[in-house]
Amino acid sequence: MKRIITLLAAFSLTGMAAFAQQALGPGTGIISPEINPDHTVTFRYQNRKAVRVQLTGDMLPTQKRTVNYGGREQVMESAGIVDLQEGPNGVWTYTTQPLTGELYSYSFIVDGVRTMDPSNIYQNRDIATWTNIFTLSAEKGDKGWYYEVHDVPHGTVSHVWYDSPVLKAKRRLTVYTPAGYEDNPKAKYPVFYLLHGSGGDEDAWADLGRATQILDNLIAEGKAKPMILVMPNGVYFNQAAPGAAINMFQPTMANSRSQSTEEFELAFPDIMTFIEGHYRVAKGQYNTAVAGLSMGGRQSSALIRRYPTKIGYVGQFSGVVVPEGDDDPALKAVFAAKPKLFYIAVGSADGVKVNSLKLKDYCDQKGYPVEYYESDGGHIWRNWRVYLTQFAQKLFK
Amino acid sequence: MKRIITLLAAFSLTGMAAFAQQALGPGTGIISPEINPDHTVTFRYQNRKAVRVQLTGDMLPTQKRTVNYGGREQVMESAGIVDLQEGPNGVWTYTTQPLTGELYSYSFIVDGVRTMDPSNIYQNRDIATWTNIFTLSAEKGDKGWYYEVHDVPHGTVSHVWYDSPVLKAKRRLTVYTPAGYEDNPKAKYPVFYLLHGSGGDEDAWADLGRATQILDNLIAEGKAKPMILVMPNGVYFNQAAPGAAINMFQPTMANSRSQSTEEFELAFPDIMTFIEGHYRVAKGQYNTAVAGLSMGGRQSSALIRRYPTKIGYVGQFSGVVVPEGDDDPALKAVFAAKPKLFYIAVGSADGVKVNSLKLKDYCDQKGYPVEYYESDGGHIWRNWRVYLTQFAQKLFK
């Protein structure tokens, strides 16, 4: 109760009143996480009554095991868990090994219950679970560096509503326009449509994927072309993300995923029509890119199969449409339209790797030019941020 | 550990791997908060090992006490705290009395430690403190109803960067353009500049204040004019909110407040110049409103004193500039410029009420037309949302 009492005391000093003003208190007074000069990171959590406090997060060595997917043996990984040590005043601490540049996610486990770090305001929501985050930039230009905000020109990030006649609904989009868009009223820009995965929404790539920081930094470094980035909601029966949608629904895999990509595919031209009607767009196949992760990867794969002459660059991150039969006509049409980039990326520990390889092997056999990238790790955001950082640098050049 | 184990099990089933994918688990499986048909609300929290679980929040009766500010006795309030009862499977519960329509904030206190409700993804950050929230709409048109998202046309919410030559910095703004703005390329709109309080930032009014939902709903009901709402960062030495600013700083009262409003006042024309240069603005005094809460109320008060002929509507929520001497020349100039609305609002339990009354009494004595509104409660967001809802309906008519 000590902190609460301190905070209540603070009100009477400041003349502030009532619950909301607890925020006017001094916070926890604990520094966590603390990034040390040697790039080790110290976590601290104050709890005088807890019996056991643990840390789980992707900065810890993963627990590995070998499993069999579709006849292929592969190593699967799951989150590491370590114990914090209790010190004076009930402050529990743990310090990691030196870490490389990355955006890391973590939670505490207090006597078996997942708990947020109350000393760190930075957190991400993935479907129904919040986790704390921090970025570590080991050196300029490493992964972590691209995920951080730097003193570079920043694009505009807008949440806009468009009309989808196909889905008979108003739906929400997150749209990034690059720095300079507002001040160059004659310039036209290519468009990159970026799709989230199951359980996600139109905020996921910006919040979990750091897409706007990655583009700000790549464009400032001259490594990516200035482009408009459009992040739709890929679940055809959801109008918007939690908070922007009607009713405060709790997202689940069930209410935030599309088993079928067809409805979204058929409604995709509604998004292009809105964007081309409301932004200064350089139109045409070679000014149009589509990519996505997991379900969004399958949707990207399906979209270029359905609209081969409209999409010049496709990125299939941890999700693809597997070719049908020995001579898939849709895929033949895709390559007949000569896309400039047909990119497949997946993690070596990802259960969907088998499907990505099926697509790659099929294309290799047919002589279809594809770019295949296999990273370490599984079906996780830290991979999808890497794929986005790679893919964005290959566009519109 | 049960939940973690369940989640890890989920990976092996789905082939998903590693920490981030814990989010692909089923959530807590607990419904909290649950709004019952009689508008009582049931809170649930699962913890098998906790000895005591409490709930604190602004839906509970406040603890009242009388104190003396500036020679005036007034009742101060602080947050109520109640105990949850433990039931089967370590699920702790508490059910409130029937509640009126409102946005409510709460936290659990688990063996003395403030803890988020892991079953409710909805939360707000006020300075350094996250709290869970929920809205309750008792009937159409009550307070809570205006804070919810309804099936009405939605405006666009953009995060844009502007250049401030006065502050020699690029700074971030949150800008709301009303529904229809994009589709009426000839229409021009009045502008309402809305300022946050100490410890806040350019996201505070949208996140904690529900400003965009309030405007969407008021405009849809025909109760407010379509307008552009501009929410700047009022702390002259901060470029942007945490997350959008360089470095993941932890906000505090110290690093997120301006003791002096002068730097912001002098740089305010940079914001107007940017907005008028990049949006379709109906210019002039009677198309310009400024309001703010606490520090932002002082800033609003100071801005109309400094620019009396540029501002036609001013709202001073829980913060004012107290007149100097018997014949304050700045205030005389303000009313010589004939503002259409000079609005002062404060809570009866707010420590700054004494200053608001000084300004009101001074204006009454001078015969300056002011609108004074005194609500219940203290220096809290639930009051500022009410003042915004009132003030926005009086603008540009």
HADDOCK unambig.tbl for C-alpha pairs under 7 A between the chains (distance, minus, plus):
assign (segid A and resid 1 and name CA) (segid B and resid 112 and name CA) 4.37 0.50 0.50
assign (segid A and resid 1 and name CA) (segid B and resid 113 and name CA) 6.74 0.50 0.50
assign (segid A and resid 8 and name CA) (segid B and resid 78 and name CA) 6.78 0.50 0.50
assign (segid A and resid 15 and name CA) (segid B and resid 350 and name CA) 6.59 0.50 0.50
assign (segid A and resid 15 and name CA) (segid B and resid 351 and name CA) 4.26 0.50 0.50
assign (segid A and resid 16 and name CA) (segid B and resid 350 and name CA) 6.35 0.50 0.50
assign (segid A and resid 16 and name CA) (segid B and resid 351 and name CA) 6.09 0.50 0.50
assign (segid A and resid 16 and name CA) (segid B and resid 378 and name CA) 6.59 0.50 0.50
assign (segid A and resid 16 and name CA) (segid B and resid 379 and name CA) 5.44 0.50 0.50
assign (segid A and resid 17 and name CA) (segid B and resid 76 and name CA) 6.19 0.50 0.50
assign (segid A and resid 17 and name CA) (segid B and resid 77 and name CA) 5.30 0.50 0.50
assign (segid A and resid 17 and name CA) (segid B and resid 78 and name CA) 5.53 0.50 0.50
assign (segid A and resid 17 and name CA) (segid B and resid 350 and name CA) 6.72 0.50 0.50
assign (segid A and resid 17 and name CA) (segid B and resid 378 and name CA) 5.03 0.50 0.50
assign (segid A and resid 17 and name CA) (segid B and resid 379 and name CA) 5.73 0.50 0.50
assign (segid A and resid 18 and name CA) (segid B and resid 77 and name CA) 5.36 0.50 0.50
assign (segid A and resid 18 and name CA) (segid B and resid 78 and name CA) 3.98 0.50 0.50
assign (segid A and resid 18 and name CA) (segid B and resid 79 and name CA) 4.91 0.50 0.50
assign (segid A and resid 18 and name CA) (segid B and resid 378 and name CA) 6.64 0.50 0.50
assign (segid A and resid 19 and name CA) (segid B and resid 57 and name CA) 6.01 0.50 0.50
assign (segid A and resid 19 and name CA) (segid B and resid 58 and name CA) 5.72 0.50 0.50
assign (segid A and resid 19 and name CA) (segid B and resid 78 and name CA) 6.16 0.50 0.50
assign (segid A and resid 19 and name CA) (segid B and resid 79 and name CA) 4.57 0.50 0.50
assign (segid A and resid 20 and name CA) (segid B and resid 380 and name CA) 5.84 0.50 0.50
assign (segid A and resid 20 and name CA) (segid B and resid 381 and name CA) 6.87 0.50 0.50
assign (segid A and resid 21 and name CA) (segid B and resid 380 and name CA) 6.57 0.50 0.50
assign (segid A and resid 23 and name CA) (segid B and resid 126 and name CA) 5.51 0.50 0.50
assign (segid A and resid 23 and name CA) (segid B and resid 127 and name CA) 6.09 0.50 0.50
assign (segid A and resid 23 and name CA) (segid B and resid 128 and name CA) 6.40 0.50 0.50
assign (segid A and resid 23 and name CA) (segid B and resid 129 and name CA) 5.12 0.50 0.50
assign (segid A and resid 26 and name CA) (segid B and resid 252 and name CA) 6.92 0.50 0.50
assign (segid A and resid 27 and name CA) (segid B and resid 128 and name CA) 5.73 0.50 0.50
assign (segid A and resid 27 and name CA) (segid B and resid 129 and name CA) 6.53 0.50 0.50
assign (segid A and resid 47 and name CA) (segid B and resid 113 and name CA) 6.76 0.50 0.50
assign (segid A and resid 49 and name CA) (segid B and resid 111 and name CA) 6.73 0.50 0.50
assign (segid A and resid 57 and name CA) (segid B and resid 19 and name CA) 5.95 0.50 0.50
assign (segid A and resid 58 and name CA) (segid B and resid 19 and name CA) 5.71 0.50 0.50
assign (segid A and resid 76 and name CA) (segid B and resid 17 and name CA) 6.28 0.50 0.50
assign (segid A and resid 77 and name CA) (segid B and resid 17 and name CA) 5.29 0.50 0.50
assign (segid A and resid 77 and name CA) (segid B and resid 18 and name CA) 5.46 0.50 0.50
assign (segid A and resid 78 and name CA) (segid B and resid 8 and name CA) 6.70 0.50 0.50
assign (segid A and resid 78 and name CA) (segid B and resid 17 and name CA) 5.44 0.50 0.50
assign (segid A and resid 78 and name CA) (segid B and resid 18 and name CA) 4.03 0.50 0.50
assign (segid A and resid 78 and name CA) (segid B and resid 19 and name CA) 6.26 0.50 0.50
assign (segid A and resid 79 and name CA) (segid B and resid 18 and name CA) 4.86 0.50 0.50
assign (segid A and resid 79 and name CA) (segid B and resid 19 and name CA) 4.62 0.50 0.50
assign (segid A and resid 111 and name CA) (segid B and resid 49 and name CA) 6.75 0.50 0.50
assign (segid A and resid 112 and name CA) (segid B and resid 1 and name CA) 4.33 0.50 0.50
assign (segid A and resid 113 and name CA) (segid B and resid 1 and name CA) 6.72 0.50 0.50
assign (segid A and resid 113 and name CA) (segid B and resid 47 and name CA) 6.79 0.50 0.50
assign (segid A and resid 121 and name CA) (segid B and resid 128 and name CA) 6.24 0.50 0.50
assign (segid A and resid 121 and name CA) (segid B and resid 250 and name CA) 6.74 0.50 0.50
assign (segid A and resid 126 and name CA) (segid B and resid 23 and name CA) 5.48 0.50 0.50
assign (segid A and resid 127 and name CA) (segid B and resid 23 and name CA) 6.01 0.50 0.50
assign (segid A and resid 128 and name CA) (segid B and resid 23 and name CA) 6.33 0.50 0.50
assign (segid A and resid 128 and name CA) (segid B and resid 27 and name CA) 5.78 0.50 0.50
assign (segid A and resid 128 and name CA) (segid B and resid 121 and name CA) 6.25 0.50 0.50
assign (segid A and resid 129 and name CA) (segid B and resid 23 and name CA) 5.10 0.50 0.50
assign (segid A and resid 129 and name CA) (segid B and resid 27 and name CA) 6.58 0.50 0.50
assign (segid A and resid 149 and name CA) (segid B and resid 244 and name CA) 6.59 0.50 0.50
assign (segid A and resid 149 and name CA) (segid B and resid 245 and name CA) 6.40 0.50 0.50
assign (segid A and resid 149 and name CA) (segid B and resid 246 and name CA) 5.00 0.50 0.50
assign (segid A and resid 149 and name CA) (segid B and resid 247 and name CA) 6.85 0.50 0.50
assign (segid A and resid 150 and name CA) (segid B and resid 246 and name CA) 5.52 0.50 0.50
assign (segid A and resid 151 and name CA) (segid B and resid 246 and name CA) 6.86 0.50 0.50
assign (segid A and resid 154 and name CA) (segid B and resid 161 and name CA) 6.84 0.50 0.50
assign (segid A and resid 156 and name CA) (segid B and resid 158 and name CA) 6.80 0.50 0.50
assign (segid A and resid 156 and name CA) (segid B and resid 159 and name CA) 5.66 0.50 0.50
assign (segid A and resid 156 and name CA) (segid B and resid 160 and name CA) 4.81 0.50 0.50
assign (segid A and resid 157 and name CA) (segid B and resid 158 and name CA) 5.66 0.50 0.50
assign (segid A and resid 157 and name CA) (segid B and resid 159 and name CA) 5.27 0.50 0.50
assign (segid A and resid 157 and name CA) (segid B and resid 160 and name CA) 6.88 0.50 0.50
assign (segid A and resid 158 and name CA) (segid B and resid 156 and name CA) 6.81 0.50 0.50
assign (segid A and resid 158 and name CA) (segid B and resid 157 and name CA) 5.67 0.50 0.50
assign (segid A and resid 158 and name CA) (segid B and resid 158 and name CA) 4.07 0.50 0.50
assign (segid A and resid 158 and name CA) (segid B and resid 159 and name CA) 6.25 0.50 0.50
assign (segid A and resid 159 and name CA) (segid B and resid 156 and name CA) 5.67 0.50 0.50
assign (segid A and resid 159 and name CA) (segid B and resid 157 and name CA) 5.28 0.50 0.50
assign (segid A and resid 159 and name CA) (segid B and resid 158 and name CA) 6.26 0.50 0.50
assign (segid A and resid 160 and name CA) (segid B and resid 156 and name CA) 4.80 0.50 0.50
assign (segid A and resid 160 and name CA) (segid B and resid 157 and name CA) 6.88 0.50 0.50
assign (segid A and resid 161 and name CA) (segid B and resid 154 and name CA) 6.85 0.50 0.50
assign (segid A and resid 244 and name CA) (segid B and resid 149 and name CA) 6.61 0.50 0.50
assign (segid A and resid 245 and name CA) (segid B and resid 149 and name CA) 6.41 0.50 0.50
assign (segid A and resid 246 and name CA) (segid B and resid 149 and name CA) 5.00 0.50 0.50
assign (segid A and resid 246 and name CA) (segid B and resid 150 and name CA) 5.53 0.50 0.50
assign (segid A and resid 246 and name CA) (segid B and resid 151 and name CA) 6.86 0.50 0.50
assign (segid A and resid 247 and name CA) (segid B and resid 149 and name CA) 6.85 0.50 0.50
assign (segid A and resid 250 and name CA) (segid B and resid 121 and name CA) 6.71 0.50 0.50
assign (segid A and resid 252 and name CA) (segid B and resid 26 and name CA) 6.99 0.50 0.50
assign (segid A and resid 350 and name CA) (segid B and resid 15 and name CA) 6.52 0.50 0.50
assign (segid A and resid 350 and name CA) (segid B and resid 16 and name CA) 6.39 0.50 0.50
assign (segid A and resid 350 and name CA) (segid B and resid 17 and name CA) 6.76 0.50 0.50
assign (segid A and resid 351 and name CA) (segid B and resid 15 and name CA) 4.25 0.50 0.50
assign (segid A and resid 351 and name CA) (segid B and resid 16 and name CA) 6.18 0.50 0.50
assign (segid A and resid 378 and name CA) (segid B and resid 16 and name CA) 6.58 0.50 0.50
assign (segid A and resid 378 and name CA) (segid B and resid 17 and name CA) 5.01 0.50 0.50
assign (segid A and resid 378 and name CA) (segid B and resid 18 and name CA) 6.65 0.50 0.50
assign (segid A and resid 379 and name CA) (segid B and resid 16 and name CA) 5.39 0.50 0.50
assign (segid A and resid 379 and name CA) (segid B and resid 17 and name CA) 5.69 0.50 0.50
assign (segid A and resid 380 and name CA) (segid B and resid 18 and name CA) 6.95 0.50 0.50
assign (segid A and resid 380 and name CA) (segid B and resid 20 and name CA) 5.92 0.50 0.50
assign (segid A and resid 380 and name CA) (segid B and resid 21 and name CA) 6.54 0.50 0.50
assign (segid A and resid 381 and name CA) (segid B and resid 20 and name CA) 6.86 0.50 0.50
